[in-house]
């Protein structure tokens, strides 16, 4: 966790050469370089703004969020977002036995104890295995804006698993802890599946379904992925991150602050918060498949099944007629037919579940008798 030198590095990985085989002159060069590096670090520390110190986090402060948190979120970047070379910190072992990478700007005096406290703070938030993959860079607001954008108080890059946030309260009614908790919500989403959508834009699977993100997005009420000032407050990705902050706020037993970060349409009820917690602790992994048997006789020519769909995603039905039969497959969402097929051999149809909480599958035999199978795949 030593102070990092000021030489530009494109990644966070150490690239120190081994010692074997160095000549006396090479060792002299290394010693001189080390001395120069130490001088540069000292100079950077000396140039830090008077009284500028990295703030020690307090869990109770995550409730101080009385104003918006303009940030930027990227799933993919053309240029890598990396911790600046002029920083100190490293990988800390938390009280829960997990590892978290915390770096701070050289604008702050080196204080490894506070770095440790930020690592422990993150470990107190509701999290899963994604905690060990995050890298956090804490810096003064001016440096954050240079990295994240002129109007951003923080940012998150999914490609780099990098969270950039202020190391001090950015405003009187907005704490650094509230900002970093909100941003960590983006990191959670980046490590969850909400197929066929991106969880960074739509939120996690169960929360997104409870909030009805898909249907609201189709209606133009929500704007997944929008980071512009006009639509930021109706971006469900931001709604998820803020709901994550509120979940931790409630879990800590803190008085809930007014919902002012994003639109009221994204305010989570108790069910949505329960779904969010499940998404964090027991993430949704993939669709599941069940099989039904359809028997057709001279007197029974139609079979109808109701398929419950509690989560948004993809509904896929696969029909396998028995030899000598010809079947018609129809899938209905309410009174609307959303899929149709006529076949005497295996056939599959799929549709997007978007707020519809059950479907009706009807199979009609137009030729032959026998037993056929219907496989149904749902989130």
N, C-alpha and C positions, 0 to 999 in steps of 0.2 A: 504494500500500500504506500510505497514511496512516492514523493512528488514526481510528476511526469515532466520530461524536459520539453523544450520549446521547439524542437525539430518537428516538422510536419510529418504526420503519420496518417496513412490512408485507412488504417484499421485500428482496432483496439488491441491487437495481438503484439506481444513483445517480439522484437526481432534482434535480440542481443546475440552476437556471435559467441561461439565457444572459446575457451581460453587456450586450448591445446595448440602448440606449434607457433605461438607468438614470439617474435624476436624482441630483444631489448628495445629497439627503436619503435617497434609496433606498440610495446607496452607504454612507452613514453607518450606516443600519440594518444593512446587510450586515456592515460592519466590526464593529459592536457585537455582532451575533449571532456572528460568528466569534470575537471575544474571549471571549464568554460560553461558547461551545462549548469553546474551549481551556481555560478555567478548569474547566469540568465534567470534561473528560478528565483534567486534572491532579489534580483532587480525587478522581476515581475511582481513579487510580493510587496516590495517597497513602493511600487507604483499603484498599488491597490487603493481605492478610495478610502479616505480616513473613516474609521469606525465600521467599515464593511466587514460583516462576519456572516458565515453560514448559520442560518437559524436552526436551532434544535427543535425537532418536531414534537408535537403533542397530539395524541389521538383526539382529544376533545375539540381541536381546532378544525376538524374536517366539517363541522357543522357551520362554520363561518363562511357562507357562500351567498352573500347578499347581492351579488351582481353577476353579469354574464362572464363566461370563461371562453373568450375567443381563442381558438386554437386551430391547428392544421393537422390533418391526419392523412397519411399516405400509405397505400398498400404496396405501391411500387414506385420507385424513383429512378430517374435517369442518372442522377448523381447521388452518390452515397452520402448519407448523413452520418457523421462520425463525431465522437468526442474530440474536441479540440486538443491539440498536443499540450497547450498551456493549461493543464489541469492536474489535480492530485486525487488520490483515492485508489480503489481497486476492488477486489472481491472480498466481501465480509461474510463471516459465518454468523447466522442469526441464532437467537435463543431457541428457535424451533429446529435447529440443525440443518437449515437450508442455506444455500449460498446466493448472495445478491451482489451484483456489481454496481457500486456507487462511485461516481466521480464528481468533483466539484471544480469550479473555475479557480484559477490562480488569483482571481480578484479577491478570493477569500483566503485568509491565513489557514495554513494546514492545521486541521484538527481532526485526527482520526477517530476520536471518541464521538464526535458529532456525526461523522460518516457512518459509524457503527449504529448510532441511534436512528438514522434514516433507514438503514437496512432492517433494523428491528421493527420500525414503524410499518414498512411495507409488509413484513411477515405477519403483522397483527391484522391486516386486511383479509377479507375472505378471498381465498386464492386456491389454485391448484398447482400442478407441476410447472405451469408457465412461469412461476416466480423466478426459477433459476435461470431462465433465458433472457430476462430483461436487463438492460443496462440503463442506468439513470444518470443524467448529467444535470447538475444543479448550478445555476449561474444567475448573475444580476439581470434585471429586466432588459437592459440595453443589449447584452450579449445574447439573451434568448431571442430577442426580436431579429437579430442578425442571422441567427440560425433558422428560425421558424417563419419569419415574415414580419413585416413592419407592424401589423395589427395583432399579432398573435402573442398571447401570454404564455403559451406552451405549444409543444407539438409531439407527435408520435409517428415513427416510421416502422411499419410492420416488417419491411424488408430487413431492416437492421436491428429490430427488437430494441430500438432506442427511444427513450422517453426523455425529452428536454423540458425542464420546468424551472420556475424561479426558486432560488434558495432562500428568499425572504418573502414576506407578504407583499403581493403586488399592489394591493389597495387596502384601505382601512377596513372595509367590510368584506374582504376576500383574502382567505389565508393561503399560504403556500401548501399546507396540508390538503385543503379542499381541491386545489388545482391538481396536485400530483395524484390524489385518489381518483379524480375524474379521468385523468390521463391513463392511469393504470387500468381503468375500465376498458379503454381502447385496446390495451395489451391483452386483456382477457379475451375480448371479442376476436382479436387476431389469431388466437390459438383455439378457437372453437369452430365447428362446422355448422352452417345453416344452409346446406345444399338444397336447392340449386342457386342460392344467393350467397353473397359475401357477408359474413357476420359483421365485418367492420362497418358496412353500410346499413345493414338491416337489423343488427343486433343478433343475439344468440337465439337458437332454435325455439326454446320454450317461451322465453320472454317475448320474442318477436310475434309468436302465435297468439299469446295472451293479449298483446297490445293491438293485434290485428294489423300489423305493418303492411303486409302485402296488399290487402284490399284497400287500405287507406292510401297507399302509394298509387294504386291504379286509379283511384278517384281524384288524385291530385292533392290530397290533403297532406301527405307527407312527401318528402324529397330525399330518398336515400342517397348518401354520398355527397350531398350539397354542403360545401364549406364556405360559400359566399355569404356575405352579411345579410342578404335579403332572405335566404332560405335556411340559414344555419339553425334557426329555432325549430324548424320542422324536419330536421335531419334525424331519422331514427337512430343512426349511429351515435349521435351526440346525446339523444334521449336515453340510450342504453348506458352510456358512460355516466351520465348524471344519475340515472336510477341506481347504478352501482355505488355511487357515492352515498346516496340516500340509504341504500341497504346497509352499508357499513355504519352510517350515522345511527340508524335505528338499532342495529346490533350492539352498538356501544352504549345504548340507552341515553343518547343525547337528544335534547329538544330539537325537533325538526324545524329547520329554517324555511322561509317561504320558497316555493318553487318558482325561481326567476331565471334560471339558466336557459331553458328551452320552453316550447309551447306547452300550454296546459293539456293539449290532446295527448301528450306523451307522459303525463303524470302517471306513475305506476300505482295501481291499487294493491291490496295485500296479496291477491292472487299473482299479479305480475311480479312482485318482489319475491314471492315464494318460488316462482318459475325461474327467476334470475339466479337465485341462490342454488337451485338444482343445476342450472347450466354451468355454474362455477365449480361446484363440488363433484358433480357426477355428469360430466358433459355428454350430450347426445352424440352418438358415434355414426350411425348409419341406419338406413331403412331396415325394417323387419318384414319377413314374408310369412304368410299363413296360407294354407291350402284347404279348399272346400271341394266336396265331391257332389257332382250333379248327376242324378240318375234319371234317365228318360225312358218312358214306356209308351204304349199305345194311348194310354189315358192321361199321362203326365207329359206335356210337351213344353212347359215353361218352368223355369226356376228363377227366383228373385232373391237377392241377398242385399242386406243393408250393411254398408262398410263404414264404421265410425272413423273419423279423421280428426283427432284432437290437435294435431300439429300441422302447420303449413309445410308444403314441400311438394313431393311428387307422388302421385298415385299411379301405380302400374298394375294392370291386370293381364294375366297370361292364361289363355284358354287352350286346353288340349283335348280336342274331341276324340272319342273312341272310334275305332275302325268302323267304317260304314255309315257314320253319322255326318250330318251337315248342320251346323249350328250358326245362329245369329247372336252376336254379342252387342249389347247396348249398355252404356254407362250414363247415368243421369245425376245431375246436380240439381236437386229439386225437380222442377218440371222440364228443365233444359237438358237435352241430350248432348253430352260432351265427347262421346266416343262411340264408334260403331264399326262392326266388322262382320263379315260372313265368311265362314271357313269350314273346311273338312279336315284341316290339319292345324297344328299349333299356330296361334296368332296372339300378338301382344298389342295392347294399347295403353297409352299413358296420358295423364292430364295434370296440370298444376293445381295443387290444393291452395286456395287463396281465400281463406276465411270461411270456407264451406266445411261444416263439421260432420257431415255424413254424405255418402253417395249411395246410389242404388244401382246394383248390377243385375241386369236381366239377361238370361240365356234362353233362347228359344230353339227347339229342335225342328228343323224343316224336313229332315230325312233321317230315317233309321232310329234304332233304340240302342241303349247301352249306358255305360257310366263314363263321364268325362270329368276332368279335374280343372279347377279354377284356382290359380295362384294369385294372391293379392299382396302387393308390396306397398307399405305405407311408412311415413316417418315415425 
